[in-house]
Amino acid sequence: MARLNAVLLLAVLTSAVYLVHTQYESRRLFTELDRAHAQARRLETEYRRLQVEKRAQATPLRIEKMARGQLNMLPATPAITQYVTDPQGAQP
């Protein structure tokens, strides 16, 4: 009988330790999931902010202003257009 009691006590203790471990692991995973959700919200907010900034930077007026100012580009006119011809007259 004592042997059966010892086996049952060992089974109860093993079960209790396993339950505590499972609860701890569950709490740890829940905390990790909560952090992942918070990070996802932060990344979504950052993505939206960057999309708005991208649209603001890509306006045609701003691009033309940069092309003229920083790159010294001019609009194409017939006076400055150079046509290239194939000296051998090959057709594509």
Phi and psi restraints in degrees (range 20) as a CNS / XPLOR table:
assign (resid 1 and name C) (resid 2 and name N)
       (resid 2 and name CA) (resid 2 and name C) 1.0 -64.1 20.0 2
assign (resid 2 and name N) (resid 2 and name CA)
       (resid 2 and name C) (resid 3 and name N) 1.0 -35.8 20.0 2
assign (resid 2 and name C) (resid 3 and name N)
       (resid 3 and name CA) (resid 3 and name C) 1.0 -66.1 20.0 2
assign (resid 3 and name N) (resid 3 and name CA)
       (resid 3 and name C) (resid 4 and name N) 1.0 -41.2 20.0 2
assign (resid 3 and name C) (resid 4 and name N)
       (resid 4 and name CA) (resid 4 and name C) 1.0 -63.7 20.0 2
assign (resid 4 and name N) (resid 4 and name CA)
       (resid 4 and name C) (resid 5 and name N) 1.0 -41.7 20.0 2
assign (resid 4 and name C) (resid 5 and name N)
       (resid 5 and name CA) (resid 5 and name C) 1.0 -62.7 20.0 2
assign (resid 5 and name N) (resid 5 and name CA)
       (resid 5 and name C) (resid 6 and name N) 1.0 -39.9 20.0 2
assign (resid 5 and name C) (resid 6 and name N)
       (resid 6 and name CA) (resid 6 and name C) 1.0 -66.0 20.0 2
assign (resid 6 and name N) (resid 6 and name CA)
       (resid 6 and name C) (resid 7 and name N) 1.0 -41.9 20.0 2
assign (resid 6 and name C) (resid 7 and name N)
       (resid 7 and name CA) (resid 7 and name C) 1.0 -65.5 20.0 2
assign (resid 7 and name N) (resid 7 and name CA)
       (resid 7 and name C) (resid 8 and name N) 1.0 -43.4 20.0 2
assign (resid 7 and name C) (resid 8 and name N)
       (resid 8 and name CA) (resid 8 and name C) 1.0 -65.5 20.0 2
assign (resid 8 and name N) (resid 8 and name CA)
       (resid 8 and name C) (resid 9 and name N) 1.0 -39.9 20.0 2
assign (resid 8 and name C) (resid 9 and name N)
       (resid 9 and name CA) (resid 9 and name C) 1.0 -62.8 20.0 2
assign (resid 9 and name N) (resid 9 and name CA)
       (resid 9 and name C) (resid 10 and name N) 1.0 -42.9 20.0 2
assign (resid 9 and name C) (resid 10 and name N)
       (resid 10 and name CA) (resid 10 and name C) 1.0 -63.2 20.0 2
assign (resid 10 and name N) (resid 10 and name CA)
       (resid 10 and name C) (resid 11 and name N) 1.0 -40.9 20.0 2
assign (resid 10 and name C) (resid 11 and name N)
       (resid 11 and name CA) (resid 11 and name C) 1.0 -64.5 20.0 2
assign (resid 11 and name N) (resid 11 and name CA)
       (resid 11 and name C) (resid 12 and name N) 1.0 -41.2 20.0 2
assign (resid 11 and name C) (resid 12 and name N)
       (resid 12 and name CA) (resid 12 and name C) 1.0 -66.3 20.0 2
assign (resid 12 and name N) (resid 12 and name CA)
       (resid 12 and name C) (resid 13 and name N) 1.0 -44.2 20.0 2
assign (resid 12 and name C) (resid 13 and name N)
       (resid 13 and name CA) (resid 13 and name C) 1.0 -64.3 20.0 2
assign (resid 13 and name N) (resid 13 and name CA)
       (resid 13 and name C) (resid 14 and name N) 1.0 -41.8 20.0 2
assign (resid 13 and name C) (resid 14 and name N)
       (resid 14 and name CA) (resid 14 and name C) 1.0 -62.4 20.0 2
assign (resid 14 and name N) (resid 14 and name CA)
       (resid 14 and name C) (resid 15 and name N) 1.0 -42.8 20.0 2
assign (resid 14 and name C) (resid 15 and name N)
       (resid 15 and name CA) (resid 15 and name C) 1.0 -63.2 20.0 2
assign (resid 15 and name N) (resid 15 and name CA)
       (resid 15 and name C) (resid 16 and name N) 1.0 -41.5 20.0 2
assign (resid 15 and name C) (resid 16 and name N)
       (resid 16 and name CA) (resid 16 and name C) 1.0 -65.2 20.0 2
assign (resid 16 and name N) (resid 16 and name CA)
       (resid 16 and name C) (resid 17 and name N) 1.0 -44.0 20.0 2
assign (resid 16 and name C) (resid 17 and name N)
       (resid 17 and name CA) (resid 17 and name C) 1.0 -63.6 20.0 2
assign (resid 17 and name N) (resid 17 and name CA)
       (resid 17 and name C) (resid 18 and name N) 1.0 -42.1 20.0 2
assign (resid 17 and name C) (resid 18 and name N)
       (resid 18 and name CA) (resid 18 and name C) 1.0 -63.4 20.0 2
assign (resid 18 and name N) (resid 18 and name CA)
       (resid 18 and name C) (resid 19 and name N) 1.0 -40.5 20.0 2
assign (resid 18 and name C) (resid 19 and name N)
       (resid 19 and name CA) (resid 19 and name C) 1.0 -62.9 20.0 2
assign (resid 19 and name N) (resid 19 and name CA)
       (resid 19 and name C) (resid 20 and name N) 1.0 -44.5 20.0 2
assign (resid 19 and name C) (resid 20 and name N)
       (resid 20 and name CA) (resid 20 and name C) 1.0 -63.1 20.0 2
assign (resid 20 and name N) (resid 20 and name CA)
       (resid 20 and name C) (resid 21 and name N) 1.0 -43.2 20.0 2
assign (resid 20 and name C) (resid 21 and name N)
       (resid 21 and name CA) (resid 21 and name C) 1.0 -62.8 20.0 2
assign (resid 21 and name N) (resid 21 and name CA)
       (resid 21 and name C) (resid 22 and name N) 1.0 -43.0 20.0 2
assign (resid 21 and name C) (resid 22 and name N)
       (resid 22 and name CA) (resid 22 and name C) 1.0 -64.7 20.0 2
assign (resid 22 and name N) (resid 22 and name CA)
       (resid 22 and name C) (resid 23 and name N) 1.0 -42.0 20.0 2
assign (resid 22 and name C) (resid 23 and name N)
       (resid 23 and name CA) (resid 23 and name C) 1.0 -64.3 20.0 2
assign (resid 23 and name N) (resid 23 and name CA)
       (resid 23 and name C) (resid 24 and name N) 1.0 -42.0 20.0 2
assign (resid 23 and name C) (resid 24 and name N)
       (resid 24 and name CA) (resid 24 and name C) 1.0 -61.4 20.0 2
assign (resid 24 and name N) (resid 24 and name CA)
       (resid 24 and name C) (resid 25 and name N) 1.0 -46.0 20.0 2
assign (resid 24 and name C) (resid 25 and name N)
       (resid 25 and name CA) (resid 25 and name C) 1.0 -63.7 20.0 2
assign (resid 25 and name N) (resid 25 and name CA)
       (resid 25 and name C) (resid 26 and name N) 1.0 -38.9 20.0 2
assign (resid 25 and name C) (resid 26 and name N)
       (resid 26 and name CA) (resid 26 and name C) 1.0 -62.8 20.0 2
assign (resid 26 and name N) (resid 26 and name CA)
       (resid 26 and name C) (resid 27 and name N) 1.0 -45.2 20.0 2
assign (resid 26 and name C) (resid 27 and name N)
       (resid 27 and name CA) (resid 27 and name C) 1.0 -64.4 20.0 2
assign (resid 27 and name N) (resid 27 and name CA)
       (resid 27 and name C) (resid 28 and name N) 1.0 -41.3 20.0 2
assign (resid 27 and name C) (resid 28 and name N)
       (resid 28 and name CA) (resid 28 and name C) 1.0 -62.6 20.0 2
assign (resid 28 and name N) (resid 28 and name CA)
       (resid 28 and name C) (resid 29 and name N) 1.0 -43.9 20.0 2
assign (resid 28 and name C) (resid 29 and name N)
       (resid 29 and name CA) (resid 29 and name C) 1.0 -67.3 20.0 2
assign (resid 29 and name N) (resid 29 and name CA)
       (resid 29 and name C) (resid 30 and name N) 1.0 -37.3 20.0 2
assign (resid 29 and name C) (resid 30 and name N)
       (resid 30 and name CA) (resid 30 and name C) 1.0 -64.0 20.0 2
assign (resid 30 and name N) (resid 30 and name CA)
       (resid 30 and name C) (resid 31 and name N) 1.0 -42.3 20.0 2
assign (resid 30 and name C) (resid 31 and name N)
       (resid 31 and name CA) (resid 31 and name C) 1.0 -63.1 20.0 2
assign (resid 31 and name N) (resid 31 and name CA)
       (resid 31 and name C) (resid 32 and name N) 1.0 -42.2 20.0 2
assign (resid 31 and name C) (resid 32 and name N)
       (resid 32 and name CA) (resid 32 and name C) 1.0 -63.8 20.0 2
assign (resid 32 and name N) (resid 32 and name CA)
       (resid 32 and name C) (resid 33 and name N) 1.0 -40.8 20.0 2
assign (resid 32 and name C) (resid 33 and name N)
       (resid 33 and name CA) (resid 33 and name C) 1.0 -63.4 20.0 2
assign (resid 33 and name N) (resid 33 and name CA)
       (resid 33 and name C) (resid 34 and name N) 1.0 -41.9 20.0 2
assign (resid 33 and name C) (resid 34 and name N)
       (resid 34 and name CA) (resid 34 and name C) 1.0 -62.5 20.0 2
assign (resid 34 and name N) (resid 34 and name CA)
       (resid 34 and name C) (resid 35 and name N) 1.0 -41.1 20.0 2
assign (resid 34 and name C) (resid 35 and name N)
       (resid 35 and name CA) (resid 35 and name C) 1.0 -64.9 20.0 2
assign (resid 35 and name N) (resid 35 and name CA)
       (resid 35 and name C) (resid 36 and name N) 1.0 -39.0 20.0 2
assign (resid 35 and name C) (resid 36 and name N)
       (resid 36 and name CA) (resid 36 and name C) 1.0 -65.3 20.0 2
assign (resid 36 and name N) (resid 36 and name CA)
       (resid 36 and name C) (resid 37 and name N) 1.0 -39.2 20.0 2
assign (resid 36 and name C) (resid 37 and name N)
       (resid 37 and name CA) (resid 37 and name C) 1.0 -65.2 20.0 2
assign (resid 37 and name N) (resid 37 and name CA)
       (resid 37 and name C) (resid 38 and name N) 1.0 -41.3 20.0 2
assign (resid 37 and name C) (resid 38 and name N)
       (resid 38 and name CA) (resid 38 and name C) 1.0 -63.5 20.0 2
assign (resid 38 and name N) (resid 38 and name CA)
       (resid 38 and name C) (resid 39 and name N) 1.0 -41.9 20.0 2
assign (resid 38 and name C) (resid 39 and name N)
       (resid 39 and name CA) (resid 39 and name C) 1.0 -63.9 20.0 2
assign (resid 39 and name N) (resid 39 and name CA)
       (resid 39 and name C) (resid 40 and name N) 1.0 -40.3 20.0 2
assign (resid 39 and name C) (resid 40 and name N)
       (resid 40 and name CA) (resid 40 and name C) 1.0 -62.7 20.0 2
assign (resid 40 and name N) (resid 40 and name CA)
       (resid 40 and name C) (resid 41 and name N) 1.0 -40.9 20.0 2
assign (resid 40 and name C) (resid 41 and name N)
       (resid 41 and name CA) (resid 41 and name C) 1.0 -63.8 20.0 2
assign (resid 41 and name N) (resid 41 and name CA)
       (resid 41 and name C) (resid 42 and name N) 1.0 -42.0 20.0 2
assign (resid 41 and name C) (resid 42 and name N)
       (resid 42 and name CA) (resid 42 and name C) 1.0 -63.4 20.0 2
assign (resid 42 and name N) (resid 42 and name CA)
       (resid 42 and name C) (resid 43 and name N) 1.0 -42.7 20.0 2
assign (resid 42 and name C) (resid 43 and name N)
       (resid 43 and name CA) (resid 43 and name C) 1.0 -66.6 20.0 2
assign (resid 43 and name N) (resid 43 and name CA)
       (resid 43 and name C) (resid 44 and name N) 1.0 -37.7 20.0 2
assign (resid 43 and name C) (resid 44 and name N)
       (resid 44 and name CA) (resid 44 and name C) 1.0 -64.7 20.0 2
assign (resid 44 and name N) (resid 44 and name CA)
       (resid 44 and name C) (resid 45 and name N) 1.0 -41.4 20.0 2
assign (resid 44 and name C) (resid 45 and name N)
       (resid 45 and name CA) (resid 45 and name C) 1.0 -63.6 20.0 2
assign (resid 45 and name N) (resid 45 and name CA)
       (resid 45 and name C) (resid 46 and name N) 1.0 -44.3 20.0 2
assign (resid 45 and name C) (resid 46 and name N)
       (resid 46 and name CA) (resid 46 and name C) 1.0 -63.1 20.0 2
assign (resid 46 and name N) (resid 46 and name CA)
       (resid 46 and name C) (resid 47 and name N) 1.0 -40.3 20.0 2
assign (resid 46 and name C) (resid 47 and name N)
       (resid 47 and name CA) (resid 47 and name C) 1.0 -62.3 20.0 2
assign (resid 47 and name N) (resid 47 and name CA)
       (resid 47 and name C) (resid 48 and name N) 1.0 -44.8 20.0 2
assign (resid 47 and name C) (resid 48 and name N)
       (resid 48 and name CA) (resid 48 and name C) 1.0 -62.8 20.0 2
assign (resid 48 and name N) (resid 48 and name CA)
       (resid 48 and name C) (resid 49 and name N) 1.0 -41.3 20.0 2
assign (resid 48 and name C) (resid 49 and name N)
       (resid 49 and name CA) (resid 49 and name C) 1.0 -62.8 20.0 2
assign (resid 49 and name N) (resid 49 and name CA)
       (resid 49 and name C) (resid 50 and name N) 1.0 -42.2 20.0 2
assign (resid 49 and name C) (resid 50 and name N)
       (resid 50 and name CA) (resid 50 and name C) 1.0 -67.4 20.0 2
assign (resid 50 and name N) (resid 50 and name CA)
       (resid 50 and name C) (resid 51 and name N) 1.0 -35.2 20.0 2
assign (resid 50 and name C) (resid 51 and name N)
       (resid 51 and name CA) (resid 51 and name C) 1.0 -64.0 20.0 2
assign (resid 51 and name N) (resid 51 and name CA)
       (resid 51 and name C) (resid 52 and name N) 1.0 -42.6 20.0 2
assign (resid 51 and name C) (resid 52 and name N)
       (resid 52 and name CA) (resid 52 and name C) 1.0 -63.8 20.0 2
assign (resid 52 and name N) (resid 52 and name CA)
       (resid 52 and name C) (resid 53 and name N) 1.0 -43.2 20.0 2
assign (resid 52 and name C) (resid 53 and name N)
       (resid 53 and name CA) (resid 53 and name C) 1.0 -63.3 20.0 2
assign (resid 53 and name N) (resid 53 and name CA)
       (resid 53 and name C) (resid 54 and name N) 1.0 -40.3 20.0 2
assign (resid 53 and name C) (resid 54 and name N)
       (resid 54 and name CA) (resid 54 and name C) 1.0 -62.5 20.0 2
assign (resid 54 and name N) (resid 54 and name CA)
       (resid 54 and name C) (resid 55 and name N) 1.0 -44.3 20.0 2
assign (resid 54 and name C) (resid 55 and name N)
       (resid 55 and name CA) (resid 55 and name C) 1.0 -64.1 20.0 2
assign (resid 55 and name N) (resid 55 and name CA)
       (resid 55 and name C) (resid 56 and name N) 1.0 -36.6 20.0 2
assign (resid 55 and name C) (resid 56 and name N)
       (resid 56 and name CA) (resid 56 and name C) 1.0 -68.3 20.0 2
assign (resid 56 and name N) (resid 56 and name CA)
       (resid 56 and name C) (resid 57 and name N) 1.0 -35.5 20.0 2
assign (resid 56 and name C) (resid 57 and name N)
       (resid 57 and name CA) (resid 57 and name C) 1.0 -76.9 20.0 2
assign (resid 57 and name N) (resid 57 and name CA)
       (resid 57 and name C) (resid 58 and name N) 1.0 -22.0 20.0 2
assign (resid 57 and name C) (resid 58 and name N)
       (resid 58 and name CA) (resid 58 and name C) 1.0 -101.3 20.0 2
assign (resid 58 and name N) (resid 58 and name CA)
       (resid 58 and name C) (resid 59 and name N) 1.0 24.9 20.0 2
assign (resid 58 and name C) (resid 59 and name N)
       (resid 59 and name CA) (resid 59 and name C) 1.0 -71.5 20.0 2
assign (resid 59 and name N) (resid 59 and name CA)
       (resid 59 and name C) (resid 60 and name N) 1.0 144.1 20.0 2
assign (resid 59 and name C) (resid 60 and name N)
       (resid 60 and name CA) (resid 60 and name C) 1.0 -57.8 20.0 2
assign (resid 60 and name N) (resid 60 and name CA)
       (resid 60 and name C) (resid 61 and name N) 1.0 -38.5 20.0 2
assign (resid 60 and name C) (resid 61 and name N)
       (resid 61 and name CA) (resid 61 and name C) 1.0 -64.0 20.0 2
assign (resid 61 and name N) (resid 61 and name CA)
       (resid 61 and name C) (resid 62 and name N) 1.0 -43.1 20.0 2
assign (resid 61 and name C) (resid 62 and name N)
       (resid 62 and name CA) (resid 62 and name C) 1.0 -65.2 20.0 2
assign (resid 62 and name N) (resid 62 and name CA)
       (resid 62 and name C) (resid 63 and name N) 1.0 -41.6 20.0 2
assign (resid 62 and name C) (resid 63 and name N)
       (resid 63 and name CA) (resid 63 and name C) 1.0 -64.4 20.0 2
assign (resid 63 and name N) (resid 63 and name CA)
       (resid 63 and name C) (resid 64 and name N) 1.0 -42.9 20.0 2
assign (resid 63 and name C) (resid 64 and name N)
       (resid 64 and name CA) (resid 64 and name C) 1.0 -64.9 20.0 2
assign (resid 64 and name N) (resid 64 and name CA)
       (resid 64 and name C) (resid 65 and name N) 1.0 -40.3 20.0 2
assign (resid 64 and name C) (resid 65 and name N)
       (resid 65 and name CA) (resid 65 and name C) 1.0 -62.4 20.0 2
assign (resid 65 and name N) (resid 65 and name CA)
       (resid 65 and name C) (resid 66 and name N) 1.0 -41.9 20.0 2
assign (resid 65 and name C) (resid 66 and name N)
       (resid 66 and name CA) (resid 66 and name C) 1.0 -68.2 20.0 2
assign (resid 66 and name N) (resid 66 and name CA)
       (resid 66 and name C) (resid 67 and name N) 1.0 -39.0 20.0 2
assign (resid 66 and name C) (resid 67 and name N)
       (resid 67 and name CA) (resid 67 and name C) 1.0 -62.7 20.0 2
assign (resid 67 and name N) (resid 67 and name CA)
       (resid 67 and name C) (resid 68 and name N) 1.0 -41.1 20.0 2
assign (resid 67 and name C) (resid 68 and name N)
       (resid 68 and name CA) (resid 68 and name C) 1.0 -73.4 20.0 2
assign (resid 68 and name N) (resid 68 and name CA)
       (resid 68 and name C) (resid 69 and name N) 1.0 -45.2 20.0 2
assign (resid 68 and name C) (resid 69 and name N)
       (resid 69 and name CA) (resid 69 and name C) 1.0 -76.4 20.0 2
assign (resid 69 and name N) (resid 69 and name CA)
       (resid 69 and name C) (resid 70 and name N) 1.0 -56.6 20.0 2
assign (resid 69 and name C) (resid 70 and name N)
       (resid 70 and name CA) (resid 70 and name C) 1.0 -84.5 20.0 2
assign (resid 70 and name N) (resid 70 and name CA)
       (resid 70 and name C) (resid 71 and name N) 1.0 -34.6 20.0 2
assign (resid 70 and name C) (resid 71 and name N)
       (resid 71 and name CA) (resid 71 and name C) 1.0 -101.1 20.0 2
assign (resid 71 and name N) (resid 71 and name CA)
       (resid 71 and name C) (resid 72 and name N) 1.0 -3.0 20.0 2
assign (resid 71 and name C) (resid 72 and name N)
       (resid 72 and name CA) (resid 72 and name C) 1.0 54.1 20.0 2
assign (resid 72 and name N) (resid 72 and name CA)
       (resid 72 and name C) (resid 73 and name N) 1.0 42.0 20.0 2
assign (resid 72 and name C) (resid 73 and name N)
       (resid 73 and name CA) (resid 73 and name C) 1.0 -91.2 20.0 2
assign (resid 73 and name N) (resid 73 and name CA)
       (resid 73 and name C) (resid 74 and name N) 1.0 150.3 20.0 2
assign (resid 73 and name C) (resid 74 and name N)
       (resid 74 and name CA) (resid 74 and name C) 1.0 -123.6 20.0 2
assign (resid 74 and name N) (resid 74 and name CA)
       (resid 74 and name C) (resid 75 and name N) 1.0 154.9 20.0 2
assign (resid 74 and name C) (resid 75 and name N)
       (resid 75 and name CA) (resid 75 and name C) 1.0 -67.7 20.0 2
assign (resid 75 and name N) (resid 75 and name CA)
       (resid 75 and name C) (resid 76 and name N) 1.0 149.2 20.0 2
assign (resid 75 and name C) (resid 76 and name N)
       (resid 76 and name CA) (resid 76 and name C) 1.0 -73.8 20.0 2
assign (resid 76 and name N) (resid 76 and name CA)
       (resid 76 and name C) (resid 77 and name N) 1.0 126.5 20.0 2
assign (resid 76 and name C) (resid 77 and name N)
       (resid 77 and name CA) (resid 77 and name C) 1.0 -128.5 20.0 2
assign (resid 77 and name N) (resid 77 and name CA)
       (resid 77 and name C) (resid 78 and name N) 1.0 158.3 20.0 2
assign (resid 77 and name C) (resid 78 and name N)
       (resid 78 and name CA) (resid 78 and name C) 1.0 -59.5 20.0 2
assign (resid 78 and name N) (resid 78 and name CA)
       (resid 78 and name C) (resid 79 and name N) 1.0 -26.4 20.0 2
assign (resid 78 and name C) (resid 79 and name N)
       (resid 79 and name CA) (resid 79 and name C) 1.0 -69.5 20.0 2
assign (resid 79 and name N) (resid 79 and name CA)
       (resid 79 and name C) (resid 80 and name N) 1.0 -30.0 20.0 2
assign (resid 79 and name C) (resid 80 and name N)
       (resid 80 and name CA) (resid 80 and name C) 1.0 -109.1 20.0 2
assign (resid 80 and name N) (resid 80 and name CA)
       (resid 80 and name C) (resid 81 and name N) 1.0 3.8 20.0 2
assign (resid 80 and name C) (resid 81 and name N)
       (resid 81 and name CA) (resid 81 and name C) 1.0 -80.7 20.0 2
assign (resid 81 and name N) (resid 81 and name CA)
       (resid 81 and name C) (resid 82 and name N) 1.0 131.0 20.0 2
assign (resid 81 and name C) (resid 82 and name N)
       (resid 82 and name CA) (resid 82 and name C) 1.0 -113.6 20.0 2
assign (resid 82 and name N) (resid 82 and name CA)
       (resid 82 and name C) (resid 83 and name N) 1.0 125.9 20.0 2
assign (resid 82 and name C) (resid 83 and name N)
       (resid 83 and name CA) (resid 83 and name C) 1.0 -97.2 20.0 2
assign (resid 83 and name N) (resid 83 and name CA)
       (resid 83 and name C) (resid 84 and name N) 1.0 135.1 20.0 2
assign (resid 83 and name C) (resid 84 and name N)
       (resid 84 and name CA) (resid 84 and name C) 1.0 -107.3 20.0 2
assign (resid 84 and name N) (resid 84 and name CA)
       (resid 84 and name C) (resid 85 and name N) 1.0 129.6 20.0 2
assign (resid 84 and name C) (resid 85 and name N)
       (resid 85 and name CA) (resid 85 and name C) 1.0 -117.0 20.0 2
assign (resid 85 and name N) (resid 85 and name CA)
       (resid 85 and name C) (resid 86 and name N) 1.0 153.9 20.0 2
assign (resid 85 and name C) (resid 86 and name N)
       (resid 86 and name CA) (resid 86 and name C) 1.0 -85.3 20.0 2
assign (resid 86 and name N) (resid 86 and name CA)
       (resid 86 and name C) (resid 87 and name N) 1.0 118.9 20.0 2
assign (resid 86 and name C) (resid 87 and name N)
       (resid 87 and name CA) (resid 87 and name C) 1.0 -65.1 20.0 2
assign (resid 87 and name N) (resid 87 and name CA)
       (resid 87 and name C) (resid 88 and name N) 1.0 -22.1 20.0 2
assign (resid 87 and name C) (resid 88 and name N)
       (resid 88 and name CA) (resid 88 and name C) 1.0 -91.4 20.0 2
assign (resid 88 and name N) (resid 88 and name CA)
       (resid 88 and name C) (resid 89 and name N) 1.0 -9.2 20.0 2
assign (resid 88 and name C) (resid 89 and name N)
       (resid 89 and name CA) (resid 89 and name C) 1.0 73.0 20.0 2
assign (resid 89 and name N) (resid 89 and name CA)
       (resid 89 and name C) (resid 90 and name N) 1.0 25.7 20.0 2
assign (resid 89 and name C) (resid 90 and name N)
       (resid 90 and name CA) (resid 90 and name C) 1.0 -73.9 20.0 2
assign (resid 90 and name N) (resid 90 and name CA)
       (resid 90 and name C) (resid 91 and name N) 1.0 140.2 20.0 2
assign (resid 90 and name C) (resid 91 and name N)
       (resid 91 and name CA) (resid 91 and name C) 1.0 -99.1 20.0 2
assign (resid 91 and name N) (resid 91 and name CA)
       (resid 91 and name C) (resid 92 and name N) 1.0 141.7 20.0 2
